[in-house]
């Protein structure tokens, strides 16, 4: 007896998991020919070297006055090494033999040059003047030089906010799903094969990934999905339940025609497991599993036991899956998952306040995801203003959050190399200079989404100096309004998410699930364009390490980064990429193509506004 799967189109999915293939006949033929052919003879010795080897050596260096047709007798150890080396260099095989040695020696010398005196130890000092460009934090000096020019370069925010993104013809996309996903005319769901319980771990957006993937897997297995449980993460330390972050009732209603979702496991089923959900077998599913894996490994257990558990469930479904499965991910993430009413109510008020504060620019504002919390700075192992106080604080933070991870034997940490590689979190002063260089002046309303900024009083002052109309959730909402959310990092992150979602410009500074989800959601809402600035941090470290840089040159570089972000706004999803960052073409359709389909038959495609 086989379980029924509504998303299984036949054996094609199962066979796709095998994948394998033999060697190419062409490659095998070539390999055989190479193996049977006699190796080419080595080139003759260099004439100059051959001539010198035939000479009679009467020098005391060689210690022999005898004539010899072979190489001279070398008694000095150094001379023997030199002789062997030169012999190898003048032979093709010798060059190939020493090539790896040359390569690795060069790499070691290069990496040693990146040790950067201030980076040989975390928080060390060193000679700043002799360090490679971009390895030292000199942004405050650059700001001091450029600030007078920023003050003179004003009154551009209205035009910049209205023209930051270029409108492209024939590239407008709209949200769409196949009628089989969204239509309310579907027949009743078939009998369930059992109950699926998953545990979502991580922060807000990692939980979203788990929830949406669970919806797709439940449909694949024709299972009844129990509202996901949240793991109490040691870093996030948020005890919130599903219904305290997301609208439970709306989630269940939106998926009613595709997946059966329930709040709790029925009592009779729970009684079979001694009223303890932990007694339900926990299947250890490998990361990025394919649909065929679930059909082969999970479905039989579900049919046998009637209920299965998968914990943890983060990233347990592959990016590349059939379109039916992708459609359910789209429906779950962009339509079914809404924030709970308390979060939604306060978020709407905060967005309205940002719009009112942005009256000069037609209600448009800039949002920034600023990752400069103490734990983020500590994890990056980057040095900023340096000094013993910063070093002590960072060492304590690393020990508190990651214990001995950064002090393992043999681990070498090079802050200067990290900075040159663009791995250091941008500071508030750097964010301010980026935006001012792009043309956003001091009349621009800026919203900063962040946790508790490291040394906020010191580091936030220059950013507020550049943008007086700067807001955070603590300034945009009252203490009384924020009181129900305090101590719950995921709920506070949801407020930041909502305000950033509706900004005209979004600047991401460090990566992670938060900006990746936002970029995808913004593409979904804004015609396929992410409206997101993604600065090139490797170029930035060079610019911020140039105290003598001219303002016009700095502005030109920033405008080039803005144009590059604009051109990348319409990126399509690649097979290995996440649908949650790139919803096109799985969750969206080109506008003109969508209209053509609707003109033929309005029931084929449903547009969700």
Residue pairs with C-beta under 8 A, 6 or more apart in sequence:
1 303
3 193
3 221
3 222
3 299
3 300
3 302
3 303
4 190
4 191
4 193
4 222
5 220
5 221
5 222
5 295
5 299
6 190
6 219
6 220
6 222
7 219
7 220
7 291
7 322
7 324
7 325
7 328
8 220
8 291
8 295
9 322
9 324
13 290
13 291
13 292
13 295
13 322
14 292
14 295
14 296
15 292
16 290
16 292
17 290
17 292
17 293
17 296
42 91
42 92
42 93
43 91
43 92
44 50
45 53
45 90
45 91
46 90
49 86
49 90
53 70
53 71
53 72
54 69
56 65
56 66
56 67
56 68
57 64
57 65
57 72
58 65
61 76
61 79
62 72
62 73
62 74
62 75
63 73
63 75
64 72
64 73
71 83
74 80
74 83
85 98
87 94
88 94
88 95
88 97
88 98
89 95
89 98
111 417
113 132
114 132
114 135
114 414
114 416
114 417
114 420
115 414
115 416
115 417
116 126
116 131
116 132
116 135
116 414
116 415
116 416
116 417
117 124
117 125
117 126
117 127
117 130
117 131
118 124
118 125
118 126
118 128
118 131
118 135
118 136
118 383
118 386
118 415
118 416
119 126
119 135
119 383
119 413
119 414
119 415
119 416
119 417
119 418
120 126
120 414
122 381
122 383
122 391
122 394
122 395
122 406
122 413
122 415
123 383
123 386
123 387
123 388
123 390
123 391
123 392
123 394
123 395
124 383
124 391
125 386
128 136
131 416
132 416
132 420
133 542
133 545
133 546
134 419
134 420
134 538
134 541
134 542
134 544
134 545
135 416
135 417
135 419
135 420
135 541
135 545
136 416
136 419
136 545
137 382
137 383
137 384
137 385
137 386
137 419
137 424
137 427
137 544
138 544
138 545
138 546
138 547
139 427
139 429
139 430
139 433
139 544
140 385
140 429
140 462
141 547
142 433
142 543
142 544
142 545
142 546
142 547
142 549
143 429
143 432
143 433
143 462
144 547
145 547
145 548
145 549
146 433
146 549
146 551
146 554
149 551
150 436
150 466
150 551
153 436
153 441
153 551
153 555
154 441
154 442
154 443
155 441
155 443
156 439
156 440
156 441
157 360
157 361
157 439
157 440
157 441
157 442
157 443
157 444
158 360
158 361
158 362
158 443
159 439
160 438
160 439
160 440
160 441
160 444
161 361
161 362
161 364
161 365
161 366
161 440
161 444
161 504
161 505
162 361
162 362
162 364
164 438
164 504
164 505
164 531
164 562
164 566
165 529
165 531
165 566
165 569
166 566
168 570
170 590
170 592
171 527
171 528
171 570
171 590
172 527
172 528
172 590
172 591
172 592
173 523
173 527
173 528
173 570
173 584
173 588
173 589
173 590
173 591
174 527
174 588
174 589
174 591
174 594
174 607
175 334
175 524
175 587
175 588
175 607
175 608
175 609
176 587
176 588
176 589
176 594
176 605
176 606
176 607
176 608
177 327
177 330
177 331
177 587
177 606
177 608
178 323
178 324
178 327
178 605
179 603
179 604
179 605
179 606
180 186
180 324
180 327
181 258
181 327
181 328
181 330
181 331
182 257
182 331
182 335
182 606
182 608
183 257
183 603
183 606
184 257
186 257
186 258
189 257
189 259
189 260
190 222
192 222
192 223
192 224
192 260
193 221
193 222
193 223
193 299
193 302
193 303
194 221
194 223
194 224
194 302
194 303
194 305
194 306
194 307
194 308
195 223
195 224
195 225
195 226
195 265
195 269
195 306
195 307
195 308
196 214
196 217
196 218
196 221
196 223
196 224
196 225
196 226
196 302
196 307
196 308
196 310
197 226
197 229
197 265
197 277
197 280
197 307
197 308
197 309
197 310
197 311
198 210
198 214
198 225
198 226
198 228
198 229
198 309
198 310
198 311
198 313
199 210
199 228
199 229
199 230
199 231
199 309
199 310
199 311
199 312
199 313
200 206
200 207
200 210
200 211
200 214
200 228
200 229
200 230
200 231
200 312
200 313
200 314
201 207
201 210
201 230
201 231
201 233
201 312
201 313
201 314
202 210
202 231
202 233
202 236
202 314
202 513
203 233
203 235
203 236
203 238
203 489
203 490
203 493
203 513
203 514
204 245
204 489
204 490
204 493
204 494
204 497
204 513
204 514
205 493
205 497
205 513
205 514
205 516
205 517
206 314
206 513
207 228
207 230
207 245
207 490
208 333
208 337
208 517
208 580
209 314
209 315
209 513
209 580
210 228
210 312
210 313
210 314
210 316
211 228
211 246
211 332
211 337
212 329
212 332
212 333
212 337
212 580
213 313
213 315
213 316
213 317
213 329
214 225
214 228
214 313
215 225
215 255
215 258
215 259
215 261
215 328
215 329
215 331
215 332
215 336
216 317
216 321
216 325
216 326
216 328
216 329
216 332
217 223
217 294
217 298
217 316
217 317
218 224
218 225
218 259
218 260
218 261
219 258
219 259
219 324
219 325
219 328
220 291
220 294
220 295
220 325
221 294
221 295
221 298
221 299
221 302
223 302
224 260
224 261
224 262
225 259
225 260
225 261
225 262
226 261
226 262
226 263
226 264
226 265
227 242
227 243
227 248
227 251
227 252
227 261
227 262
227 263
227 264
228 242
228 313
229 241
229 242
229 311
230 238
230 240
230 241
230 242
231 311
231 312
232 238
232 239
235 375
235 401
236 489
236 490
237 489
238 488
238 489
238 490
238 491
239 488
240 488
240 490
240 491
242 248
243 340
244 340
244 488
244 491
245 339
245 340
245 343
245 490
245 491
245 494
246 337
246 338
246 339
246 340
247 338
247 339
247 340
247 341
247 344
248 263
248 340
250 336
250 338
251 261
251 336
251 337
251 338
252 261
252 262
252 263
254 331
254 335
254 336
255 261
255 331
255 332
255 336
258 328
258 331
259 328
265 277
265 307
269 306
269 307
270 276
270 277
272 306
273 279
273 280
273 307
277 309
280 305
280 307
280 308
280 309
281 301
281 305
281 308
281 309
282 308
282 309
282 310
282 311
283 297
283 298
283 301
283 308
283 309
283 310
285 293
285 294
285 297
285 298
285 310
285 313
285 316
286 293
286 316
287 315
287 316
288 315
288 316
288 317
288 318
288 319
289 316
289 317
289 318
290 318
290 321
291 317
291 318
291 321
291 322
291 325
298 308
298 310
301 308
302 308
310 316
317 325
319 575
319 576
319 577
319 578
319 579
320 575
320 576
323 586
326 579
326 586
326 587
327 586
327 587
329 579
329 580
329 586
329 587
330 579
330 583
330 586
330 587
333 579
333 580
334 521
334 524
334 583
334 587
334 608
335 608
338 344
339 347
339 494
339 498
342 484
343 485
343 491
343 494
343 495
343 498
344 498
346 477
346 481
346 482
346 485
346 495
347 494
347 495
347 498
347 499
348 498
349 477
349 481
350 473
350 476
350 477
350 495
350 498
350 499
351 498
351 499
351 502
353 471
353 476
354 365
354 445
354 447
354 471
354 476
354 499
354 502
354 503
355 363
355 365
356 363
357 365
357 445
357 469
357 471
358 364
358 365
358 445
358 469
360 443
361 443
361 444
361 445
361 504
364 503
364 504
364 505
365 444
365 445
365 446
365 447
365 503
365 504
365 505
366 435
366 440
366 444
366 445
366 446
366 447
366 503
366 504
366 505
366 506
366 507
367 446
367 447
367 448
367 449
367 499
367 500
367 503
367 505
367 506
367 507
368 431
368 435
368 446
368 447
368 448
368 449
368 506
368 507
368 509
369 449
369 450
369 496
369 500
369 506
369 507
369 508
369 509
369 510
369 514
369 515
369 518
370 426
370 428
370 431
370 448
370 449
370 450
370 453
370 509
371 425
371 426
371 450
371 509
371 510
371 512
372 425
372 426
372 427
372 428
372 450
372 453
372 454
372 459
372 509
373 450
373 451
373 452
373 453
373 454
374 393
374 397
374 452
374 454
375 397
375 401
376 425
376 454
376 510
377 384
377 394
377 397
377 425
377 454
378 393
378 394
378 397
378 398
378 401
379 398
379 401
379 402
380 418
380 423
380 424
380 425
381 394
381 406
381 413
381 415
381 418
382 415
382 418
382 419
382 423
382 424
382 425
383 390
383 415
383 416
383 419
384 390
384 427
398 405
398 406
406 413
415 424
418 424
419 541
420 538
420 541
421 538
422 536
422 537
422 538
422 540
422 541
423 537
424 537
424 541
425 509
425 510
426 434
426 509
426 510
426 535
426 537
426 540
427 459
428 448
428 453
428 459
428 460
428 462
428 463
429 459
429 462
429 463
430 540
430 544
431 463
431 507
431 509
432 462
432 463
432 465
432 466
432 467
433 466
433 544
433 554
434 507
434 533
434 535
434 540
434 558
434 561
435 444
435 446
435 466
435 467
435 507
436 466
437 554
437 555
437 557
437 558
437 559
438 533
438 555
438 558
438 559
438 561
438 562
439 555
439 559
440 446
440 467
440 505
442 466
442 467
442 468
442 469
443 469
444 467
444 469
445 469
445 470
445 471
446 467
446 469
446 470
446 471
447 470
447 471
447 472
447 476
447 499
447 500
447 503
448 463
448 470
448 471
448 472
449 472
449 473
449 496
449 497
449 499
449 500
449 514
450 472
450 496
451 489
451 492
453 459
453 460
463 470
464 470
473 482
473 492
473 495
473 496
473 499
474 482
476 499
477 495
482 492
484 491
485 491
485 492
485 495
486 492
493 514
496 514
497 514
497 517
497 518
500 506
500 518
501 518
501 521
501 522
501 525
503 531
504 531
505 531
505 532
505 533
506 515
506 518
506 519
506 522
506 530
506 531
506 532
506 533
507 532
507 533
507 535
508 515
508 518
508 519
508 532
508 533
508 534
509 535
515 532
516 578
516 580
516 581
517 580
517 581
518 532
519 530
519 532
519 581
520 530
520 578
520 579
520 580
520 581
520 582
520 583
522 529
522 530
522 531
522 532
523 529
523 530
523 569
523 570
523 582
523 583
523 584
523 588
524 583
524 587
524 588
527 591
528 569
528 570
528 584
528 588
529 569
529 570
530 568
530 569
530 571
531 569
532 565
532 569
533 561
533 562
533 565
534 565
534 568
535 561
535 565
536 561
536 564
539 557
539 561
543 549
543 554
543 557
570 584
571 582
571 584
572 582
572 584
572 585
573 579
573 581
573 582
573 583
573 584
573 585
573 586
574 582
579 586
579 587
589 597
589 605
594 605
594 607
597 604
597 605
598 604
598 605
598 607
